[in-house]
Amino acid sequence: MPIKKIITDKKGMVTRHHRIRACSITEELDGEYIDINLTSYANKAIWDLEVAEGENLSYTSMAIRLPLGDGNISKANLYARIRAEIPEFAGATEE
């Protein structure tokens, strides 16, 4: 279910595969939010190696904050919302 899209960050790092590492719900004065830690990899082989070896091999990570909305925090829903609500991921596909 991870997201596949070529993204170049501010440092010029090019990544292609992105997955949710962690998320939490935060309550602020102006509402409730989902804070998502999205990790990114240069290619799927590096991600597969991380899974096999249990070591963090991600190239970069980004913090994403979305309004809680309907409260559905399933990974499938969060990936769909990232693709729909975060401009950098518009047009991304599921891995």
Secondary structure as GFF3:
##gff-version 3
##sequence-region A 1 95
A	DSSP	beta_strand	3	8	.	.	.	ID=ss1
A	DSSP	beta_strand	14	28	.	.	.	ID=ss2
A	DSSP	beta_strand	31	41	.	.	.	ID=ss3
A	DSSP	alpha_helix	44	53	.	.	.	ID=ss4
A	DSSP	beta_strand	60	67	.	.	.	ID=ss5
A	DSSP	alpha_helix	75	85	.	.	.	ID=ss6
A	DSSP	three_ten_helix	87	89	.	.	.	ID=ss7
A	DSSP	beta_strand	93	94	.	.	.	ID=ss8
###
